[in-house]
Amino acid sequence: MGWRLALRPYVLIVPALLLTCGILYPFGLGLYYTLFDFSASKPQPDMVRFENYQTVFTQEAFWNSAWVTVLYAVGAAAVETVLGVAVALLLHRSTIVGRVLEKILILPLMIAPVIAAIIWKLMLQPSVGVVNYLLRPFGLGGVQWTDTPTGALLSSIAVDVWVYTPFVAILALAGLRSLPTSPFEAAAVDGAGWWYTFRRLTLPMLWPYVLVAVIFRFMDSLKVFDIIYALTEGGPGDSTVVLQIRAYLEAIRFQRYSFGISYTIVLWAVVYLAAMVLVKHLGKIQRKAAEAK
């Protein structure tokens, strides 16, 4: 009986070890391949060490994709955060309408992002799309939503916002319902207005929950592929070619495997550094929120 108890911790850790190996092995193999010039035209590659990374950072296409990725991630995360918190504040009021909307809110999350992008692609068609049809009485029926660089990027961000704003709203709503009531009761007794209460009490205590949502959405937006590829395929031109799509084009379409993997490794490094900075900031915000409570 004693040896079974002693063995139990090691047995319980086996699934975690298998999962870790399943993650690290393909990552390490991909990192190893970036040291070669493996491609469809060169099945017997030569070691080029860090030449692939040097080529990536000296390409104008990389910096264009990096800029588009940052614009997309910052824009999507910012809009989703503002709208998500606003929706959470509205649903926090215990009304019948609020409870019904709370159930409907999760519907976009139940749709695969690529399916949502295809639906919106049809809706945004200039000639037969329902969006231009609804805007036609207001003189805005001829908008080319995804046929211009700016319009394509904004349309992609709008689809992302439609899909993932409920995620932010649910996290913010959970945070609102977990806040202590005594500070708000004291503020009401003192005659504090809504804006003062929100700015001085609600937001400082809610900010850790909001920042968790920001971290998830910002990191996910940096890695976006499905929404943009289904909606615009990176076009027009390369105006919506984010780093993930650039890696796909290099590795799959152009069949330069090692070079394409180098893009994914660079993207991983960017996401990892961004996560480290945001998580460190989250720790500081959590300590301030705990002091406010």
Summary of the structure (lengths in Angstrom):
residues: 293
radius of gyration: 23.8
end to end distance: 47.7
largest distance: 80.2
contacts: 888
relative contact order: 0.14
helix: 76%
strand: 1%
